[in-house]
Amino acid sequence: ISPERGRELFQNTLDLYKKNRDESIYKDAVAMCLLDGNYITKSERRLLVSLQSILGISDSKAYEIEDNSKW
């Protein structure tokens, strides 16, 4: 393959890894918030919103992760 195609494939793989890693971090944070009950407190919500912003997770993806994390 050409060097350009190799760089493109590498970048696509790296982007997919980062997306999955960041979503896993957010999912773990949500799970920790839900350990003491099946709800997220106001202070936990503020922390999750900050984490969501840092990780670059969209509101719709964050909602999906949270919805799938509830017991």
All heavy atoms as TSV, in Angstrom:
chain	resi	resn	atom	element	x	y	z
A	1	ILE	N	N	0.844	-1.188	0.000
A	1	ILE	CA	C	0.000	0.000	0.000
A	1	ILE	C	C	0.887	1.249	0.000
A	1	ILE	O	O	2.037	1.179	0.407
A	1	ILE	CB	C	-0.978	0.002	1.195
A	1	ILE	CG1	C	-0.241	0.103	2.507
A	1	ILE	CG2	C	-1.923	-1.152	1.140
A	1	ILE	CD1	C	-1.152	0.286	3.711
A	2	SER	N	N	0.307	2.333	-0.424
A	2	SER	CA	C	1.080	3.574	-0.490
A	2	SER	C	C	1.287	4.138	0.915
A	2	SER	O	O	0.516	3.840	1.839
A	2	SER	CB	C	0.343	4.600	-1.345
A	2	SER	OG	O	-0.810	5.062	-0.669
A	3	PRO	N	N	2.328	4.941	1.089
A	3	PRO	CA	C	2.545	5.569	2.392
A	3	PRO	C	C	1.345	6.415	2.839
A	3	PRO	O	O	1.003	6.420	4.025
A	3	PRO	CB	C	3.779	6.448	2.165
A	3	PRO	CG	C	4.495	5.819	1.032
A	3	PRO	CD	C	3.414	5.238	0.161
A	4	GLU	N	N	0.703	7.091	1.892
A	4	GLU	CA	C	-0.464	7.910	2.231
A	4	GLU	C	C	-1.609	7.045	2.753
A	4	GLU	O	O	-2.266	7.374	3.739
A	4	GLU	CB	C	-0.952	8.715	1.012
A	4	GLU	CG	C	0.020	9.764	0.529
A	4	GLU	CD	C	1.132	9.192	-0.355
A	4	GLU	OE1	O	0.961	8.098	-0.938
A	4	GLU	OE2	O	2.189	9.845	-0.456
A	5	ARG	N	N	-1.843	5.915	2.073
A	5	ARG	CA	C	-2.913	4.999	2.507
A	5	ARG	C	C	-2.566	4.387	3.857
A	5	ARG	O	O	-3.438	4.219	4.711
A	5	ARG	CB	C	-3.122	3.902	1.453
A	5	ARG	CG	C	-4.202	2.914	1.808
A	5	ARG	CD	C	-5.578	3.550	1.800
A	5	ARG	NE	N	-6.565	2.526	2.090
A	5	ARG	CZ	C	-7.653	2.723	2.804
A	5	ARG	NH1	N	-7.957	3.911	3.250
A	5	ARG	NH2	N	-8.475	1.745	3.032
A	6	GLY	N	N	-1.305	4.079	4.072
A	6	GLY	CA	C	-0.869	3.546	5.352
A	6	GLY	C	C	-1.125	4.525	6.487
A	6	GLY	O	O	-1.619	4.144	7.551
A	7	ARG	N	N	-0.800	5.809	6.257
A	7	ARG	CA	C	-1.060	6.839	7.272
A	7	ARG	C	C	-2.555	6.986	7.529
A	7	ARG	O	O	-2.991	7.138	8.675
A	7	ARG	CB	C	-0.456	8.176	6.841
A	7	ARG	CG	C	1.048	8.267	7.056
A	7	ARG	CD	C	1.555	9.682	6.862
A	7	ARG	NE	N	1.527	10.103	5.467
A	7	ARG	CZ	C	2.467	9.810	4.561
A	7	ARG	NH1	N	3.501	9.068	4.912
A	7	ARG	NH2	N	2.361	10.240	3.330
A	8	GLU	N	N	-3.353	6.932	6.466
A	8	GLU	CA	C	-4.809	7.053	6.605
A	8	GLU	C	C	-5.376	5.897	7.430
A	8	GLU	O	O	-6.185	6.112	8.341
A	8	GLU	CB	C	-5.465	7.072	5.225
A	8	GLU	CG	C	-6.975	7.174	5.266
A	8	GLU	CD	C	-7.602	7.068	3.876
A	8	GLU	OE1	O	-6.884	7.184	2.860
A	8	GLU	OE2	O	-8.824	6.853	3.830
A	9	LEU	N	N	-4.952	4.694	7.144
A	9	LEU	CA	C	-5.419	3.525	7.896
A	9	LEU	C	C	-4.991	3.604	9.354
A	9	LEU	O	O	-5.771	3.298	10.266
A	9	LEU	CB	C	-4.908	2.235	7.252
A	9	LEU	CG	C	-5.498	1.888	5.894
A	9	LEU	CD1	C	-4.759	0.697	5.283
A	9	LEU	CD2	C	-6.980	1.585	6.017
A	10	PHE	N	N	-3.753	4.017	9.574
A	10	PHE	CA	C	-3.252	4.154	10.935
A	10	PHE	C	C	-4.063	5.192	11.700
A	10	PHE	O	O	-4.475	4.947	12.840
A	10	PHE	CB	C	-1.765	4.535	10.923
A	10	PHE	CG	C	-1.210	4.748	12.296
A	10	PHE	CD1	C	-0.869	3.670	13.098
A	10	PHE	CD2	C	-1.035	6.033	12.787
A	10	PHE	CE1	C	-0.377	3.868	14.373
A	10	PHE	CE2	C	-0.540	6.237	14.063
A	10	PHE	CZ	C	-0.203	5.155	14.856
A	11	GLN	N	N	-4.322	6.339	11.083
A	11	GLN	CA	C	-5.084	7.397	11.746
A	11	GLN	C	C	-6.512	6.954	12.038
A	11	GLN	O	O	-7.048	7.234	13.115
A	11	GLN	CB	C	-5.097	8.673	10.904
A	11	GLN	CG	C	-5.693	9.860	11.631
A	11	GLN	CD	C	-4.925	10.223	12.886
A	11	GLN	OE1	O	-3.709	10.343	12.863
A	11	GLN	NE2	N	-5.623	10.373	13.990
A	12	ASN	N	N	-7.139	6.243	11.106
A	12	ASN	CA	C	-8.495	5.735	11.331
A	12	ASN	C	C	-8.531	4.765	12.507
A	12	ASN	O	O	-9.450	4.814	13.332
A	12	ASN	CB	C	-9.036	5.053	10.076
A	12	ASN	CG	C	-9.350	6.020	8.967
A	12	ASN	OD1	O	-9.433	7.224	9.181
A	12	ASN	ND2	N	-9.508	5.509	7.756
A	13	THR	N	N	-7.543	3.896	12.591
A	13	THR	CA	C	-7.462	2.938	13.697
A	13	THR	C	C	-7.251	3.665	15.019
A	13	THR	O	O	-7.891	3.351	16.024
A	13	THR	CB	C	-6.322	1.928	13.450
A	13	THR	OG1	O	-6.577	1.252	12.221
A	13	THR	CG2	C	-6.227	0.917	14.568
A	14	LEU	N	N	-6.378	4.653	15.018
A	14	LEU	CA	C	-6.107	5.432	16.222
A	14	LEU	C	C	-7.348	6.197	16.673
A	14	LEU	O	O	-7.672	6.222	17.871
A	14	LEU	CB	C	-4.950	6.399	15.958
A	14	LEU	CG	C	-4.391	7.151	17.147
A	14	LEU	CD1	C	-3.846	6.174	18.186
A	14	LEU	CD2	C	-3.286	8.090	16.686
A	15	ASP	N	N	-8.073	6.796	15.732
A	15	ASP	CA	C	-9.300	7.525	16.065
A	15	ASP	C	C	-10.355	6.598	16.668
A	15	ASP	O	O	-11.023	6.953	17.643
A	15	ASP	CB	C	-9.873	8.215	14.828
A	15	ASP	CG	C	-9.013	9.372	14.341
A	15	ASP	OD1	O	-8.125	9.836	15.095
A	15	ASP	OD2	O	-9.226	9.804	13.188
A	16	LEU	N	N	-10.510	5.408	16.103
A	16	LEU	CA	C	-11.481	4.438	16.618
A	16	LEU	C	C	-11.094	3.982	18.016
A	16	LEU	O	O	-11.938	3.894	18.902
A	16	LEU	CB	C	-11.581	3.231	15.674
A	16	LEU	CG	C	-12.566	2.142	16.074
A	16	LEU	CD1	C	-13.988	2.698	16.166
A	16	LEU	CD2	C	-12.512	0.992	15.100
A	17	TYR	N	N	-9.810	3.733	18.237
A	17	TYR	CA	C	-9.331	3.342	19.566
A	17	TYR	C	C	-9.632	4.436	20.586
A	17	TYR	O	O	-10.134	4.160	21.664
A	17	TYR	CB	C	-7.827	3.057	19.527
A	17	TYR	CG	C	-7.225	2.964	20.906
A	17	TYR	CD1	C	-7.394	1.805	21.675
A	17	TYR	CD2	C	-6.523	4.023	21.455
A	17	TYR	CE1	C	-6.871	1.725	22.954
A	17	TYR	CE2	C	-5.998	3.955	22.731
A	17	TYR	CZ	C	-6.174	2.813	23.470
A	17	TYR	OH	O	-5.659	2.744	24.736
A	18	LYS	N	N	-9.331	5.691	20.235
A	18	LYS	CA	C	-9.549	6.796	21.161
A	18	LYS	C	C	-11.030	6.943	21.481
A	18	LYS	O	O	-11.405	7.121	22.636
A	18	LYS	CB	C	-9.011	8.095	20.581
A	18	LYS	CG	C	-9.177	9.275	21.520
A	18	LYS	CD	C	-8.712	10.569	20.893
A	18	LYS	CE	C	-8.907	11.751	21.794
A	18	LYS	NZ	N	-10.243	11.954	22.302
A	19	LYS	N	N	-11.885	6.851	20.470
A	19	LYS	CA	C	-13.329	6.964	20.691
A	19	LYS	C	C	-13.800	5.881	21.650
A	19	LYS	O	O	-14.519	6.163	22.610
A	19	LYS	CB	C	-14.071	6.863	19.363
A	19	LYS	CG	C	-15.568	6.912	19.495
A	19	LYS	CD	C	-16.250	6.705	18.161
A	19	LYS	CE	C	-17.743	6.630	18.375
A	19	LYS	NZ	N	-18.415	5.784	17.451
A	20	ASN	N	N	-13.416	4.641	21.414
A	20	ASN	CA	C	-13.832	3.536	22.277
A	20	ASN	C	C	-13.270	3.695	23.683
A	20	ASN	O	O	-13.948	3.405	24.662
A	20	ASN	CB	C	-13.410	2.199	21.676
A	20	ASN	CG	C	-14.201	1.850	20.435
A	20	ASN	OD1	O	-15.303	2.333	20.224
A	20	ASN	ND2	N	-13.627	1.024	19.592
A	21	ARG	N	N	-12.022	4.151	23.785
A	21	ARG	CA	C	-11.396	4.337	25.095
A	21	ARG	C	C	-12.143	5.407	25.873
A	21	ARG	O	O	-12.474	5.213	27.049
A	21	ARG	CB	C	-9.932	4.733	24.914
A	21	ARG	CG	C	-9.205	4.914	26.240
A	21	ARG	CD	C	-7.929	5.685	26.085
A	21	ARG	NE	N	-8.280	7.041	25.664
A	21	ARG	CZ	C	-7.434	7.902	25.167
A	21	ARG	NH1	N	-6.187	7.565	24.964
A	21	ARG	NH2	N	-7.813	9.105	24.819
A	22	ASP	N	N	-12.435	6.546	25.239
A	22	ASP	CA	C	-13.115	7.636	25.922
A	22	ASP	C	C	-14.526	7.241	26.349
A	22	ASP	O	O	-14.961	7.580	27.453
A	22	ASP	CB	C	-13.154	8.879	25.028
A	22	ASP	CG	C	-11.773	9.493	24.822
A	22	ASP	OD1	O	-10.819	9.079	25.519
A	22	ASP	OD2	O	-11.650	10.366	23.950
A	23	GLU	N	N	-15.228	6.509	25.502
A	23	GLU	CA	C	-16.568	6.053	25.872
A	23	GLU	C	C	-16.502	5.054	27.018
A	23	GLU	O	O	-17.371	5.062	27.890
A	23	GLU	CB	C	-17.272	5.460	24.660
A	23	GLU	CG	C	-17.670	6.523	23.647
A	23	GLU	CD	C	-18.310	5.971	22.392
A	23	GLU	OE1	O	-18.574	4.742	22.321
A	23	GLU	OE2	O	-18.551	6.770	21.466
A	24	SER	N	N	-15.481	4.230	27.072
A	24	SER	CA	C	-15.311	3.283	28.181
A	24	SER	C	C	-15.036	4.021	29.483
A	24	SER	O	O	-15.557	3.639	30.540
A	24	SER	CB	C	-14.170	2.310	27.892
A	24	SER	OG	O	-14.518	1.442	26.847
A	25	ILE	N	N	-14.230	5.068	29.415
A	25	ILE	CA	C	-13.955	5.871	30.610
A	25	ILE	C	C	-15.250	6.489	31.120
A	25	ILE	O	O	-15.543	6.447	32.323
A	25	ILE	CB	C	-12.904	6.969	30.302
A	25	ILE	CG1	C	-11.537	6.332	30.059
A	25	ILE	CG2	C	-12.838	7.998	31.426
A	25	ILE	CD1	C	-10.493	7.279	29.498
A	26	TYR	N	N	-16.045	7.052	30.223
A	26	TYR	CA	C	-17.315	7.673	30.622
A	26	TYR	C	C	-18.265	6.623	31.194
A	26	TYR	O	O	-18.907	6.854	32.226
A	26	TYR	CB	C	-17.956	8.401	29.436
A	26	TYR	CG	C	-19.130	9.244	29.847
A	26	TYR	CD1	C	-18.936	10.479	30.449
A	26	TYR	CD2	C	-20.433	8.805	29.662
A	26	TYR	CE1	C	-20.008	11.249	30.850
A	26	TYR	CE2	C	-21.513	9.569	30.056
A	26	TYR	CZ	C	-21.291	10.798	30.651
A	26	TYR	OH	O	-22.363	11.562	31.063
A	27	LYS	N	N	-18.332	5.464	30.566
A	27	LYS	CA	C	-19.211	4.388	31.048
A	27	LYS	C	C	-18.804	3.954	32.447
A	27	LYS	O	O	-19.653	3.742	33.313
A	27	LYS	CB	C	-19.148	3.197	30.087
A	27	LYS	CG	C	-20.069	2.075	30.466
A	27	LYS	CD	C	-20.006	0.953	29.450
A	27	LYS	CE	C	-20.939	-0.169	29.864
A	27	LYS	NZ	N	-20.921	-1.275	28.923
A	28	ASP	N	N	-17.510	3.836	32.702
A	28	ASP	CA	C	-17.032	3.464	34.036
A	28	ASP	C	C	-17.393	4.524	35.074
A	28	ASP	O	O	-17.773	4.199	36.204
A	28	ASP	CB	C	-15.522	3.230	34.025
A	28	ASP	CG	C	-15.122	1.969	33.285
A	28	ASP	OD1	O	-16.002	1.114	33.012
A	28	ASP	OD2	O	-13.925	1.831	32.963
A	29	ALA	N	N	-17.290	5.797	34.687
A	29	ALA	CA	C	-17.648	6.884	35.605
A	29	ALA	C	C	-19.140	6.834	35.941
A	29	ALA	O	O	-19.525	7.012	37.105
A	29	ALA	CB	C	-17.266	8.230	35.002
A	30	VAL	N	N	-19.962	6.588	34.945
A	30	VAL	CA	C	-21.407	6.477	35.173
A	30	VAL	C	C	-21.689	5.297	36.109
A	30	VAL	O	O	-22.477	5.419	37.054
A	30	VAL	CB	C	-22.173	6.314	33.841
A	30	VAL	CG1	C	-23.627	5.924	34.081
A	30	VAL	CG2	C	-22.087	7.590	33.020
A	31	ALA	N	N	-21.038	4.184	35.880
A	31	ALA	CA	C	-21.239	3.006	36.731
A	31	ALA	C	C	-20.875	3.313	38.184
A	31	ALA	O	O	-21.583	2.891	39.104
A	31	ALA	CB	C	-20.403	1.833	36.207
A	32	MET	N	N	-19.805	4.062	38.378
A	32	MET	CA	C	-19.414	4.433	39.745
A	32	MET	C	C	-20.484	5.308	40.399
A	32	MET	O	O	-20.779	5.158	41.582
A	32	MET	CB	C	-18.066	5.161	39.740
A	32	MET	CG	C	-16.890	4.288	39.348
A	32	MET	SD	S	-16.630	2.880	40.437
A	32	MET	CE	C	-16.210	3.703	41.952
A	33	CYS	N	N	-21.067	6.213	39.632
A	33	CYS	CA	C	-22.123	7.081	40.168
A	33	CYS	C	C	-23.362	6.285	40.546
A	33	CYS	O	O	-24.078	6.650	41.484
A	33	CYS	CB	C	-22.501	8.146	39.144
A	33	CYS	SG	S	-21.220	9.375	38.828
A	34	LEU	N	N	-23.608	5.203	39.844
A	34	LEU	CA	C	-24.821	4.414	40.073
A	34	LEU	C	C	-24.649	3.330	41.137
A	34	LEU	O	O	-25.609	2.627	41.457
A	34	LEU	CB	C	-25.281	3.782	38.754
A	34	LEU	CG	C	-25.734	4.771	37.678
A	34	LEU	CD1	C	-25.994	4.040	36.365
A	34	LEU	CD2	C	-26.963	5.542	38.127
A	35	LEU	N	N	-23.450	3.199	41.692
A	35	LEU	CA	C	-23.207	2.144	42.679
A	35	LEU	C	C	-24.064	2.283	43.932
A	35	LEU	O	O	-24.512	1.295	44.490
A	35	LEU	CB	C	-21.733	2.114	43.086
A	35	LEU	CG	C	-20.798	1.396	42.132
A	35	LEU	CD1	C	-19.366	1.519	42.623
A	35	LEU	CD2	C	-21.178	-0.057	41.969
A	36	ASP	N	N	-24.290	3.516	44.387
A	36	ASP	CA	C	-25.027	3.712	45.639
A	36	ASP	C	C	-26.530	3.852	45.426
A	36	ASP	O	O	-27.270	4.119	46.349
A	36	ASP	CB	C	-24.484	4.934	46.380
A	36	ASP	CG	C	-24.596	6.210	45.576
A	36	ASP	OD1	O	-24.886	6.121	44.375
A	36	ASP	OD2	O	-24.386	7.292	46.148
A	37	GLY	N	N	-26.990	3.672	44.246
A	37	GLY	CA	C	-28.407	3.758	43.917
A	37	GLY	C	C	-28.528	3.803	42.405
A	37	GLY	O	O	-27.535	3.866	41.691
A	38	ASN	N	N	-29.724	3.773	41.925
A	38	ASN	CA	C	-29.906	3.761	40.472
A	38	ASN	C	C	-30.232	5.161	39.957
A	38	ASN	O	O	-31.116	5.342	39.139
A	38	ASN	CB	C	-31.006	2.774	40.077
A	38	ASN	CG	C	-30.892	2.363	38.616
A	38	ASN	OD1	O	-29.840	2.494	37.998
A	38	ASN	ND2	N	-31.976	1.885	38.060
A	39	TYR	N	N	-29.503	6.143	40.488
A	39	TYR	CA	C	-29.713	7.520	40.054
A	39	TYR	C	C	-28.389	8.276	40.171
A	39	TYR	O	O	-27.461	7.829	40.833
A	39	TYR	CB	C	-30.795	8.213	40.881
A	39	TYR	CG	C	-30.449	8.308	42.347
A	39	TYR	CD1	C	-29.814	9.443	42.856
A	39	TYR	CD2	C	-30.738	7.273	43.221
A	39	TYR	CE1	C	-29.479	9.522	44.197
A	39	TYR	CE2	C	-30.412	7.345	44.566
A	39	TYR	CZ	C	-29.778	8.473	45.048
A	39	TYR	OH	O	-29.442	8.551	46.368
A	40	ILE	N	N	-28.329	9.417	39.517
A	40	ILE	CA	C	-27.138	10.258	39.529
A	40	ILE	C	C	-27.487	11.542	40.279
A	40	ILE	O	O	-28.450	12.229	39.934
A	40	ILE	CB	C	-26.677	10.562	38.087
A	40	ILE	CG1	C	-26.253	9.259	37.399
A	40	ILE	CG2	C	-25.541	11.582	38.074
A	40	ILE	CD1	C	-25.952	9.384	35.920
A	41	THR	N	N	-26.716	11.852	41.314
A	41	THR	CA	C	-26.963	13.055	42.108
A	41	THR	C	C	-26.559	14.309	41.319
A	41	THR	O	O	-25.895	14.223	40.284
A	41	THR	CB	C	-26.164	13.019	43.425
A	41	THR	OG1	O	-24.766	13.079	43.113
A	41	THR	CG2	C	-26.470	11.760	44.231
A	42	LYS	N	N	-26.947	15.465	41.838
A	42	LYS	CA	C	-26.609	16.727	41.172
A	42	LYS	C	C	-25.095	16.926	41.091
A	42	LYS	O	O	-24.583	17.369	40.063
A	42	LYS	CB	C	-27.253	17.908	41.895
A	42	LYS	CG	C	-28.745	17.989	41.715
A	42	LYS	CD	C	-29.318	19.184	42.453
A	42	LYS	CE	C	-30.825	19.199	42.336
A	42	LYS	NZ	N	-31.405	20.345	43.046
A	43	SER	N	N	-24.396	16.620	42.163
A	43	SER	CA	C	-22.936	16.798	42.147
A	43	SER	C	C	-22.283	15.797	41.192
A	43	SER	O	O	-21.328	16.143	40.483
A	43	SER	CB	C	-22.342	16.682	43.548
A	43	SER	OG	O	-22.600	15.413	44.104
A	44	GLU	N	N	-22.793	14.580	41.151
A	44	GLU	CA	C	-22.274	13.595	40.197
A	44	GLU	C	C	-22.549	14.038	38.763
A	44	GLU	O	O	-21.704	13.878	37.881
A	44	GLU	CB	C	-22.901	12.217	40.460
A	44	GLU	CG	C	-22.423	11.573	41.736
A	44	GLU	CD	C	-23.220	10.340	42.121
A	44	GLU	OE1	O	-24.399	10.217	41.702
A	44	GLU	OE2	O	-22.666	9.493	42.854
A	45	ARG	N	N	-23.735	14.619	38.527
A	45	ARG	CA	C	-24.096	15.098	37.190
A	45	ARG	C	C	-23.102	16.168	36.733
A	45	ARG	O	O	-22.640	16.156	35.599
A	45	ARG	CB	C	-25.522	15.652	37.199
A	45	ARG	CG	C	-25.932	16.389	35.950
A	45	ARG	CD	C	-25.948	15.579	34.682
A	45	ARG	NE	N	-26.772	14.395	34.817
A	45	ARG	CZ	C	-26.573	13.275	34.134
A	45	ARG	NH1	N	-25.608	13.197	33.249
A	45	ARG	NH2	N	-27.335	12.234	34.306
A	46	ARG	N	N	-22.756	17.096	37.632
A	46	ARG	CA	C	-21.790	18.141	37.270
A	46	ARG	C	C	-20.446	17.530	36.878
A	46	ARG	O	O	-19.828	17.946	35.895
A	46	ARG	CB	C	-21.617	19.129	38.420
A	46	ARG	CG	C	-22.797	20.077	38.584
A	46	ARG	CD	C	-22.478	21.205	39.548
A	46	ARG	NE	N	-22.190	20.752	40.898
A	46	ARG	CZ	C	-23.101	20.539	41.855
A	46	ARG	NH1	N	-24.376	20.761	41.599
A	46	ARG	NH2	N	-22.746	20.138	43.054
A	47	LEU	N	N	-20.009	16.535	37.629
A	47	LEU	CA	C	-18.744	15.868	37.311
A	47	LEU	C	C	-18.828	15.132	35.979
A	47	LEU	O	O	-17.891	15.171	35.180
A	47	LEU	CB	C	-18.358	14.902	38.438
A	47	LEU	CG	C	-17.975	15.555	39.756
A	47	LEU	CD1	C	-17.829	14.487	40.848
A	47	LEU	CD2	C	-16.702	16.363	39.626
A	48	LEU	N	N	-19.946	14.456	35.734
A	48	LEU	CA	C	-20.110	13.735	34.473
A	48	LEU	C	C	-20.148	14.689	33.281
A	48	LEU	O	O	-19.578	14.391	32.229
A	48	LEU	CB	C	-21.376	12.866	34.501
A	48	LEU	CG	C	-21.302	11.606	35.361
A	48	LEU	CD1	C	-22.669	10.928	35.411
A	48	LEU	CD2	C	-20.242	10.652	34.847
A	49	VAL	N	N	-20.806	15.829	33.445
A	49	VAL	CA	C	-20.857	16.815	32.362
A	49	VAL	C	C	-19.446	17.321	32.054
A	49	VAL	O	O	-19.069	17.461	30.884
A	49	VAL	CB	C	-21.819	17.980	32.720
A	49	VAL	CG1	C	-21.655	19.153	31.775
A	49	VAL	CG2	C	-23.262	17.496	32.710
A	50	SER	N	N	-18.662	17.558	33.093
A	50	SER	CA	C	-17.270	17.989	32.880
A	50	SER	C	C	-16.473	16.911	32.175
A	50	SER	O	O	-15.719	17.195	31.231
A	50	SER	CB	C	-16.612	18.324	34.221
A	50	SER	OG	O	-17.205	19.440	34.803
A	51	LEU	N	N	-16.615	15.676	32.624
A	51	LEU	CA	C	-15.892	14.562	32.011
A	51	LEU	C	C	-16.316	14.384	30.559
A	51	LEU	O	O	-15.472	14.180	29.675
A	51	LEU	CB	C	-16.131	13.275	32.802
A	51	LEU	CG	C	-15.403	12.037	32.292
A	51	LEU	CD1	C	-13.886	12.231	32.324
A	51	LEU	CD2	C	-15.801	10.822	33.127
A	52	GLN	N	N	-17.600	14.489	30.314
A	52	GLN	CA	C	-18.123	14.371	28.950
A	52	GLN	C	C	-17.474	15.404	28.039
A	52	GLN	O	O	-17.058	15.098	26.925
A	52	GLN	CB	C	-19.639	14.556	28.973
A	52	GLN	CG	C	-20.292	14.552	27.618
A	52	GLN	CD	C	-21.766	14.940	27.688
A	52	GLN	OE1	O	-22.371	14.974	28.762
A	52	GLN	NE2	N	-22.340	15.246	26.553
A	53	SER	N	N	-17.363	16.625	28.532
A	53	SER	CA	C	-16.747	17.698	27.748
A	53	SER	C	C	-15.267	17.417	27.494
A	53	SER	O	O	-14.777	17.565	26.372
A	53	SER	CB	C	-16.912	19.026	28.488
A	53	SER	OG	O	-16.254	20.053	27.797
A	54	ILE	N	N	-14.558	17.000	28.517
A	54	ILE	CA	C	-13.126	16.699	28.393
A	54	ILE	C	C	-12.894	15.587	27.373
A	54	ILE	O	O	-11.974	15.652	26.568
A	54	ILE	CB	C	-12.533	16.316	29.764
A	54	ILE	CG1	C	-12.490	17.545	30.671
A	54	ILE	CG2	C	-11.148	15.695	29.615
A	54	ILE	CD1	C	-12.231	17.221	32.130
A	55	LEU	N	N	-13.757	14.566	27.408
A	55	LEU	CA	C	-13.600	13.411	26.521
A	55	LEU	C	C	-14.173	13.656	25.124
A	55	LEU	O	O	-13.952	12.857	24.215
A	55	LEU	CB	C	-14.262	12.177	27.139
A	55	LEU	CG	C	-13.650	11.690	28.450
A	55	LEU	CD1	C	-14.481	10.543	29.018
A	55	LEU	CD2	C	-12.202	11.263	28.266
A	56	GLY	N	N	-14.932	14.726	24.959
A	56	GLY	CA	C	-15.512	15.028	23.653
A	56	GLY	C	C	-16.648	14.101	23.271
A	56	GLY	O	O	-16.829	13.767	22.100
A	57	ILE	N	N	-17.428	13.705	24.263
A	57	ILE	CA	C	-18.562	12.808	24.028
A	57	ILE	C	C	-19.822	13.650	23.835
A	57	ILE	O	O	-20.109	14.534	24.639
A	57	ILE	CB	C	-18.722	11.821	25.203
A	57	ILE	CG1	C	-17.497	10.904	25.259
A	57	ILE	CG2	C	-20.004	11.014	25.096
A	57	ILE	CD1	C	-17.447	9.984	26.453
A	58	SER	N	N	-20.561	13.368	22.774
A	58	SER	CA	C	-21.775	14.132	22.480
A	58	SER	C	C	-22.850	13.877	23.534
A	58	SER	O	O	-22.817	12.865	24.242
A	58	SER	CB	C	-22.322	13.754	21.099
A	58	SER	OG	O	-22.837	12.429	21.134
A	59	ASP	N	N	-23.797	14.803	23.620
A	59	ASP	CA	C	-24.906	14.639	24.561
A	59	ASP	C	C	-25.692	13.367	24.271
A	59	ASP	O	O	-26.072	12.640	25.190
A	59	ASP	CB	C	-25.846	15.843	24.501
A	59	ASP	CG	C	-25.227	17.101	25.087
A	59	ASP	OD1	O	-24.236	17.000	25.838
A	59	ASP	OD2	O	-25.750	18.197	24.794
A	60	SER	N	N	-25.936	13.092	22.989
A	60	SER	CA	C	-26.718	11.905	22.643
A	60	SER	C	C	-25.971	10.624	23.016
A	60	SER	O	O	-26.576	9.672	23.505
A	60	SER	CB	C	-27.090	11.900	21.168
A	60	SER	OG	O	-25.942	11.891	20.353
A	61	LYS	N	N	-24.657	10.589	22.811
A	61	LYS	CA	C	-23.875	9.402	23.169
A	61	LYS	C	C	-23.820	9.249	24.685
A	61	LYS	O	O	-23.935	8.141	25.208
A	61	LYS	CB	C	-22.464	9.490	22.577
A	61	LYS	CG	C	-21.686	8.218	22.759
A	61	LYS	CD	C	-22.381	7.070	22.037
A	61	LYS	CE	C	-21.634	5.780	22.158
A	61	LYS	NZ	N	-22.308	4.682	21.474
A	62	ALA	N	N	-23.666	10.368	25.410
A	62	ALA	CA	C	-23.643	10.312	26.874
A	62	ALA	C	C	-24.968	9.772	27.399
A	62	ALA	O	O	-25.002	8.916	28.292
A	62	ALA	CB	C	-23.361	11.692	27.445
A	63	TYR	N	N	-26.081	10.252	26.831
A	63	TYR	CA	C	-27.402	9.767	27.239
A	63	TYR	C	C	-27.522	8.266	26.975
A	63	TYR	O	O	-28.021	7.516	27.819
A	63	TYR	CB	C	-28.506	10.543	26.508
A	63	TYR	CG	C	-29.878	10.015	26.828
A	63	TYR	CD1	C	-30.513	10.375	28.013
A	63	TYR	CD2	C	-30.526	9.134	25.970
A	63	TYR	CE1	C	-31.764	9.879	28.329
A	63	TYR	CE2	C	-31.775	8.633	26.273
A	63	TYR	CZ	C	-32.391	9.007	27.450
A	63	TYR	OH	O	-33.629	8.498	27.768
A	64	GLU	N	N	-27.064	7.838	25.811
A	64	GLU	CA	C	-27.128	6.416	25.457
A	64	GLU	C	C	-26.319	5.579	26.452
A	64	GLU	O	O	-26.790	4.535	26.919
A	64	GLU	CB	C	-26.587	6.217	24.052
A	64	GLU	CG	C	-26.570	4.781	23.588
A	64	GLU	CD	C	-25.901	4.622	22.226
A	64	GLU	OE1	O	-25.974	5.549	21.400
A	64	GLU	OE2	O	-25.288	3.555	22.004
A	65	ILE	N	N	-25.131	6.028	26.777
A	65	ILE	CA	C	-24.279	5.306	27.731
A	65	ILE	C	C	-24.959	5.233	29.084
A	65	ILE	O	O	-25.015	4.183	29.726
A	65	ILE	CB	C	-22.889	5.957	27.834
A	65	ILE	CG1	C	-22.106	5.752	26.538
A	65	ILE	CG2	C	-22.105	5.405	29.023
A	65	ILE	CD1	C	-20.827	6.556	26.429
A	66	GLU	N	N	-25.480	6.374	29.552
A	66	GLU	CA	C	-26.150	6.408	30.846
A	66	GLU	C	C	-27.390	5.529	30.857
A	66	GLU	O	O	-27.630	4.787	31.822
A	66	GLU	CB	C	-26.516	7.847	31.215
A	66	GLU	CG	C	-25.309	8.696	31.504
A	66	GLU	CD	C	-25.646	10.155	31.696
A	66	GLU	OE1	O	-26.810	10.468	32.047
A	66	GLU	OE2	O	-24.753	10.996	31.516
A	67	ASP	N	N	-28.179	5.590	29.814
A	67	ASP	CA	C	-29.403	4.789	29.734
A	67	ASP	C	C	-29.091	3.299	29.751
A	67	ASP	O	O	-29.782	2.514	30.394
A	67	ASP	CB	C	-30.192	5.166	28.485
A	67	ASP	CG	C	-31.613	4.660	28.512
A	67	ASP	OD1	O	-32.274	4.826	29.570
A	67	ASP	OD2	O	-32.065	4.117	27.510
A	68	ASN	N	N	-28.035	2.896	29.072
A	68	ASN	CA	C	-27.650	1.486	29.031
A	68	ASN	C	C	-26.963	1.025	30.307
A	68	ASN	O	O	-26.817	-0.168	30.531
A	68	ASN	CB	C	-26.725	1.220	27.843
A	68	ASN	CG	C	-27.445	1.314	26.513
A	68	ASN	OD1	O	-28.644	1.115	26.433
A	68	ASN	ND2	N	-26.706	1.645	25.478
A	69	SER	N	N	-26.563	1.968	31.164
A	69	SER	CA	C	-25.868	1.618	32.406
A	69	SER	C	C	-26.812	1.402	33.568
A	69	SER	O	O	-26.422	0.875	34.595
A	69	SER	CB	C	-24.866	2.720	32.773
A	69	SER	OG	O	-23.864	2.821	31.806
A	70	LYS	N	N	-28.058	1.830	33.428
A	70	LYS	CA	C	-29.010	1.698	34.554
A	70	LYS	C	C	-29.405	0.247	34.729
A	70	LYS	O	O	-29.559	-0.486	33.782
A	70	LYS	CB	C	-30.218	2.577	34.309
A	70	LYS	CG	C	-29.812	4.043	34.337
A	70	LYS	CD	C	-30.965	4.946	34.407
A	70	LYS	CE	C	-30.403	6.357	34.540
A	70	LYS	NZ	N	-31.319	7.354	34.169
A	71	TRP	N	N	-29.583	-0.111	35.999
A	71	TRP	CA	C	-29.901	-1.506	36.322
A	71	TRP	C	C	-31.360	-1.683	36.307
A	71	TRP	O	O	-32.256	-1.709	36.671
A	71	TRP	CB	C	-29.299	-1.903	37.658
A	71	TRP	CG	C	-27.822	-1.705	37.688
A	71	TRP	CD1	C	-26.980	-1.674	36.614
A	71	TRP	CD2	C	-26.994	-1.475	38.821
A	71	TRP	NE1	N	-25.683	-1.450	37.024
A	71	TRP	CE2	C	-25.669	-1.340	38.363
A	71	TRP	CE3	C	-27.243	-1.384	40.179
A	71	TRP	CZ2	C	-24.608	-1.119	39.220
A	71	TRP	CZ3	C	-26.186	-1.169	41.017
A	71	TRP	CH2	C	-24.890	-1.035	40.550
